[in-house]
Amino acid sequence: MQEPIPITDPSELLNHIRRLSREADWGAEELDEALREGGVDPDHLVSRVMADIGRHLRAEDAAPKPPARPLLIALRDSTRLPSSAIAEALEVPVPFLSMVSRHPNAVPTRWRRELARRAEQRLEVDQEAVLQCFSSTFQFDRAAMRETSYSADPVQHYEDILERSGMAPDIRQFWQNLAGDA
């Protein structure tokens, strides 16, 4: 007779137990009695299983999620392309991508979706990965040979991004219209 292969996957084990329970010819009381005869306290068994499952679920919830990255960095990492090639594929200037990356809070939702759509179609980058880039603001260190420090960029609105983007007027108008302030 072949020895049974142990089941190590917790979900498969639970499915196996469920399947065997449906096929069993006895009820819960008879099962409890059989476990007690075998030296197992059914209530203690259930408590241990529930505690193990709880620990397993908490460990999954506590698993570290990859940190959000600025858009331009995420696109360069995903595509291994230089910023200029990414900008060309997305049909936007590099300064626009740079500003959008540094100031995600100023980026309208419709811009985010459009950039995600273009990244998926033209660069084969998952839209969710692009949208994740807008979930956090980022602090960029700047190095300079100067006596005074850089002040924080006063970018608070998408208009500030458009003003600094170096876009041609027709492209700028597209993004302005997309934001809803045509």
Secondary structure, DSSP 8 states (H G I E B T S, - for coil): ---------HHHHHHHHHHHHHH-SS-HHHHHHHHHHTT--HHHHHHHHHHHHHHHHHHHHHS-------HHHHHHHHH---HHHHHHHHTS-HHHHHHHHH-GGGS-HHHHHHHHHHHHHHH---HHHHHHTTSS--------SSSS--------SHHHHHHHS---HHHHHHHHHHHT--
